[in-house]
Amino acid sequence: MRQGKVYYKNHFAGFITETNDGEFVFQYDEQYVKDYPKQFITFTMPVRNQPYTEKRLFPLFEGLIPEGWLLNIASENWKINRNDRMGLLLACCKNCIGAVSVEPILESDE
């Protein structure tokens, strides 16, 4: 299982998780739900207490991953397969341009 902390405008918003079954789960943080009930990270995922689950990486997070020559550089430098979308998300999306960023959670952080 791999996991990242999701930030929206520098506020901790929740967790993105790739389960051992290959599913993707996004869960808003309880405190974020209380403090920012109208500040969702994307229109397709309004703030709520229930998790969002998909078989593929959510389009919002897919859109954060670099493309083209930048994807080639990231894939080669970090030795991450171009099809490993969660691996690329966790490696490349900590300092994204825009409101959403993802910080990897290392096993020692758990």
C-alpha positions in Angstrom: 0.0 0.0 0.0 1.3 3.4 -1.0 0.0 6.7 0.4 0.4 10.4 0.1 -0.8 13.5 2.0 -2.9 15.8 -0.2 -2.7 19.5 0.3 -5.0 22.1 -1.1 -3.7 25.7 -0.9 -1.2 24.6 1.7 -3.9 23.1 3.9 -3.8 19.4 4.6 -6.9 18.1 2.8 -6.6 14.3 3.1 -4.9 11.1 1.9 -4.6 9.4 -1.5 -4.0 5.7 -1.2 -3.2 2.9 -3.6 -4.4 -0.3 -1.9 -2.8 -3.7 -2.2 -5.7 -4.6 -4.5 -4.7 -1.8 -6.9 -7.6 0.5 -6.1 -7.3 4.2 -5.4 -8.9 5.8 -2.4 -9.1 9.5 -1.6 -10.3 10.4 1.9 -10.8 14.0 3.1 -9.3 14.6 6.5 -11.9 15.0 9.3 -10.5 18.4 10.4 -10.5 19.6 6.7 -14.2 18.6 6.4 -15.0 20.7 9.5 -12.9 23.7 8.6 -13.4 23.9 4.8 -16.7 22.2 3.9 -17.0 24.1 0.7 -13.3 24.1 -0.4 -13.1 20.8 -2.4 -10.0 19.9 -4.3 -11.9 19.3 -7.5 -15.6 19.7 -8.6 -16.0 16.0 -9.0 -15.0 15.3 -5.4 -17.0 17.6 -3.1 -15.9 17.6 0.6 -17.5 14.8 2.5 -16.7 12.3 5.2 -17.0 9.2 3.0 -14.0 8.1 0.9 -13.9 8.2 -2.9 -12.8 4.9 -4.5 -11.8 4.2 -8.1 -10.1 1.4 -10.1 -7.9 4.0 -11.8 -6.0 7.0 -10.5 -8.5 9.9 -10.1 -8.3 12.4 -13.1 -7.3 15.2 -10.8 -4.2 13.4 -9.6 -3.5 12.0 -13.1 -3.4 15.6 -14.3 -0.6 16.5 -11.8 1.8 13.9 -13.3 4.3 15.4 -15.8 4.0 14.6 -19.5 6.3 14.4 -22.5 10.0 15.1 -22.0 9.5 16.0 -18.4 7.9 12.6 -17.8 10.8 11.0 -19.5 13.3 12.8 -17.2 11.3 11.9 -14.1 10.9 8.3 -15.1 14.6 7.9 -15.9 16.0 9.8 -12.9 13.8 8.1 -10.3 13.7 4.7 -12.1 9.9 4.7 -12.1 8.0 2.9 -14.8 5.9 5.4 -16.9 2.8 3.2 -16.1 3.4 3.4 -12.4 1.0 6.4 -11.9 1.0 6.3 -8.1 4.8 6.1 -8.0 5.1 9.1 -10.4 2.5 11.1 -8.4 4.4 10.5 -5.1 7.8 11.3 -6.7 6.9 14.3 -8.8 4.0 16.2 -7.3 5.2 17.6 -4.0 5.8 21.1 -5.4 3.2 21.3 -8.2 2.1 24.5 -9.9 -1.5 25.1 -8.8 -3.5 24.5 -5.6 -3.1 20.8 -5.1 0.1 19.0 -4.1 0.9 15.5 -2.9 3.6 14.6 -0.3 4.6 10.9 -0.1 4.2 9.1 3.2 7.2 6.9 3.8 6.8 3.6 5.6 8.8 5.1 8.5 6.3 8.0 8.8 3.4 5.6 9.5 
